[in-house]
Amino acid sequence: MRAVIALIAILVATATSAADIDPGAIVDGATGDWNGDGKLDLAILVAPADAERKEQIGIYIYLRDTDHELLRLSASAPSKIWGSTDADGAFGQEPTIKAAGKSSIAVHAQNSAIGRERWDLTLTLAYRNKQFVVAGYTHNHYDTLDPSAGGSCDYNALTGKLQKNGKDVKAAPRVITIEQWSDETGRSICGQ
């Protein structure tokens, strides 16, 4: 019974999140055949309506209905990546979303503009077992005043392959849905 109540709560939360998308808040979008059914699907980045959290961008992924040519929400992940959505803001902080390969999605976030701590990260998403999972996480960072303070981390969650600063490190594969993912998850995997 608890599982049914939890599932209903998740469905209601997902429906509410999708209903709150302001068409004017769409930051970027990409199309691709994410589930391999031969139909174009859609992935978008959306700025939240809450002005106090305006830098926390949501990821929403839509798949084509099997019976109709309509898009249906498949993944709703508000507040997943950081980025500037202000048209008058600093260049070098805009998030992007793109088709990556045949059936993957690359979400990119960065700070290459402000402060001495610069970084970029890419989340690679893949459709597995009827859900969108984080297939990869790549994070690079550097200090503009201290060249020795930088680092890199590249993690393939599907295989468990992990490289830190160009060296192979032992890691286990993990299945993490985009809804479950957080920046802290990536930082803990990379030991940052």
Phi, psi and omega in degrees: 000319179299322180296321179294317179296317178297318179297317178297319178298319178295316180297318179295316179297318179296315180296319179295316180299316181293324181290337183273003181289123176271121180305331178284351182261003178289124185267318182201161180210159178212150175240152178181172178262079188295325183258005173072026180263006179085004180245144179287131178250177186225139173230135181226154170254135185226130175285143180287158177287333182289112183299331181286342179244029189297343180267001178260103188269139178265153177244125180231130183236131182243134175249151176291139175297144181288332183262339184224161178274048181244145176276138178234135180299126180248327179219130179234110184228079179292154174055052183259327181227159179266146175178159177266133178244009181279120181298336178262007183281183182287138173291143178099013177231009183280135174277155177222159174224135184215155170290136180232108182073199186289321186217026181243163180235133177249122177250123185243136175229155184200160163222093178247024188233319192238140177079174181273340179269105181252149182201163169212148177219151177229126171260126175256123182253146178220152179268113181224132177051044175065030175210156178267123182243157174280109181274333181207154179219120178237127182225125176237142178214152177206161179250125183291342180254344181229095184301338181273359185269003183271179178186172178215154178213130178227114185238124172263104185292333182286327181254340184087003179289128181227131173237127175243122180052039176082001181248138178291135180232144180290130178208161180254149174293150180220145173254109182232116178289159179298328178294327181276340186293145171216163177300325178297326177300310179298316181295323180290323177297319182275354180068038181255000000 
